Amino acid sequence: MAAGFHFPNWSVSEAMSSIPHDTPAPGGAHDNSGELQELVRVAMHSGAPLWITGGGSKGFYGRPVSGTPLTTSTHRGIVAYDPSELVLTVRAGTPLREVEAVLADQDQMLAFEPPHFGESATIGGAIATGLSGPRRPYAGAARDFVLGVKLITGQAEIVAFGGRVMKNVAGYDVSRLVTGALGTLGVLLEVSLKVLPRPPVDLTLVQHRRTAEAIEVMNIWARRSLPLSGCWYDGDRLYVRLSGAESAVRAAHDKIGGEIPANAQEIWLALREQRLSFFSGPLPLWRVAVAPASAALEVPGKWLIDWGGAQRWLKTDADAETVRRSAAEHGGHATLFRGSDLSGAVFHPLAPALFALHRRVKNAMDPRNIFNPGRMYPDL
Amino acid sequence: MPSATHTSASHTRHRLSSALRELLPPAALLCDAEEMRPYECDGLSAYRELPLLVALPDTIDQIRAVLAVCREYGVPVVARGAGTGLSGGALPNADGVLLSLARFNRILEIDEHNRTARVQPGVRNLAISQAAAPLGLYYAPDPSSQIACSIGGNVAENAGGVHCLKYGLTVHNIQALTFLTIEGDLISVGGAALDAPGYDLLALMTGSEGMLGIIVEIVVKLLPRPERAQVVLAAFNDIAKAGAAVAAIIGAGIVPAGLEMMDGLALRAAEEFVHAGYPTDAAAILLCELDGINEEVSERILQVRDVLNRCGATAIRTARDENEHALLWAGRKAAFPAVGRLAPDYYCMDGTIPRGRLPEVLEKIEKMSGRFGLAVANVFHAGDGNLHPLILYDANRPEELELAERFGGEILELCVAVGGTITGEHGVGIEKIDQMCVQFPAPALEQFHALKRAFDPCGLLNPGKAVPTLHRCAEFGAMHVHGGRLPFPELERF
């Protein structure tokens, strides 16, 4: 190391291996992989399905599963973190807020800004659902930051895929395949993530715009060299967040203009956590993903446009067919994100050949069909 | 004297060519050894093999027809783009069809508003950025071979380049793929939105080395060209100090667009070749590119210079203008051919390691170089920890190629031992297939094979590449016993 530079470099795996498996350490680190593997082994032999959960904060997402509960929330702790490597390896059950706090101490962050949807959210749940927050169109999605995973496979074996380095093309990309697979392909034990330095400065600007104009301007900005880190529209106000070096943010502010709101941080948090008043009320909530520059969709209901136009939230009582057709017409798909009855089709139906391939992939990873069957699609 | 296999090969060739002649235009089928010669290898020319036939279709229906015939006769299919790959991924199968996608060379659509380009797999990487340039957009991944390499090959290998530290690999920069399965189903994954329902098969296909399907169309993301990009060159009298400076820059919260290192041997060769103005007395140089908006680049350059100074750089230079910027990069981009002038042959490795292990690994490679008696030049993506040691050898000297390969194999095993990987961006292909046994235990390899079977139950797509059979690993393990432990103890030995 060069003189004058010192980076904390801690690998706690050795320290933790001395902790007996049945007593969680005071800091919360605990290796529970042996017991989890045993549960999978039993399920593999009996063929009885497992209902895999983390902290339960995203239990509402996807179709209901009936099976023996298996929670990864007891398998927790940071395995390795060296800030100068920009890589964090963490057990699946580690609380998301703990992960974020450890990173924040080193001025780093999970750049995909995962939603928590509850105090109990774990990093495993963030990866298994693959959900990303407002920064996603500009920084990348959860899957873009996954470097490697350790899984309990459908053969009840503990296997690592990918790695802890930035570039790795050895073997098929199982790590990204299981990201967003809702636990249907294996039990996530550990994940290695690329992390990023926190930008020194964030600045939020607000402009009043009509819908068509808001969509247009979001996409014009995205075509220019600007330090964007968020862009959403509530039907009247267009919020844009700039992040980066102070000089960059100041220059970008001059270029695009707008007022600075008082409570900027809370606004982005409320958006990410779906705590804005838009998200309340009894109507089903749809997530409509489309080509970002798509014009306003025709489906009646309340709309909120995020991700610079690419992710649109819809509160509507319109039928699923109408919502899905409209999303597909704009190159995208629709998910019934929250609703009273999620036992039907939650995710957008796949073309028959593609669905057949999904079943073959599922069978390759989980031949006994024990991992969260039906959580994503019926018969998967 | 024609052997039994030879006779059966010509018999298969005859039946295959008769079947294909009915389905393809005459110019889309090569059967003659001399015509097929250009296809006998890719960028890894140490491995050569003539296929039974070369097919050059130019419609999706023609590809489907070729696949149907291959399926009927149980004949392997190896897809090939521009043939610039460095791991032998497109090495033909002697009993199979080489399927060239070179004629799929059209940019189908550039969507300015959604910032995407829909292209065929044979389009050259650089051609996409050139086509998007009038809109102020570009395609970010830039492998050194970008003038020649095809986007289809980039997807197959998950290609990187000097800018992937900030902008990611191919997998981060594509949005949709359309491919044909061996069974002839046309499947689209991804889409016009930023994500798609179901499993992330887009990621699974990327880097799958032609083993899962034949890619026929790709939608890539286009990014706005940064307002300004500027490169800083720093010289060091000790390669370990240069390695530490890499970690220090990242540790200071800076993510450069590119952060490259060249050791003394490489930088002197490059200087001789393109006169980039490199300090030839240095033990190593770093090239650090900052990009973004004008003001930000100015601020970051000051920070980087400060870090470099504190890390003991002996000289620091910032490119003053476009010309100097281009020249400094020209030296880096020409480093491989420049090193190629130092010896009749070189062998390029591609391991990735945690950045913090750079000084230690470089030192060990240096020692191996002495032990094998082969010089090695280091040119690499230091910011990503992606090494490209170039082993110099002379293929005309008896056994020197084998020696170079053994040296290379040891480097890759060292990368795995320090927590890295055997390939950062070139792919496994045929070249690193034995080292896969070192990196992955049997259950992981079995999982890869199960995924392969999900796409290609008969194993006809690029067989024998990327993922070794367990038997192959057992044979390889018999030669490489680490610490007295036999890998794959559960397998029978030959």
Interface residues (C-beta under 8 A of the other chain):
Chain A: M1 A2 A3 G4 F5 F7 N9 D82 P83 S84 E85 L86 V87 D107 G130 R136 P137 G140 A141 R143 D144 T153 Q155 E157 V159 A160 F161 G163 R164 V165 M166 K167 N168 V169 A170 G171 Y172 D173 V174 R176 L177 T179 G180 A181 L185 L196 P197 R198 P200 N219 A222 R223 R224 S225 L226 P227 G244 A245 E246 S247 A248 R250 A251 A252 A289 V290 A291 P292 A293 W307 A310 Q311 H330 G331 G332 H333 T335 F347 H348 P349 L350 A351 A353 L354 F355 L357 H358 R360 V361 N363 A364 M365 P367 M376 Y377
Chain B: D111 E112 H113 N114 R115 L135 G136 L137 E157 N158 G160 C164 L165 G168 L169 V171 H172 T181 D185 L186 I187 S188 V189 G191 A192 A193 L194 D195 A196 P197 G198 Y199 D200 L201 A203 L204 T206 G207 S208 L212 P224 R225 P226 E227 K241 A244 A245 A247 A248 I250 G251 G253 I254 V255 G292 I293 N294 E295 E296 S298 E299 R300 V307 R310 C311 G312 T352 I353 P354 R355 G356 H381 D384 G385 N386 G419 G420 T421 I422 T423 G424 E425 H426 G427 V428 K432 M436 Q439 F440 P441 P443 A444 E446 Q447 F448 A450 L451 K452 R453 A454 F455 A466 V467
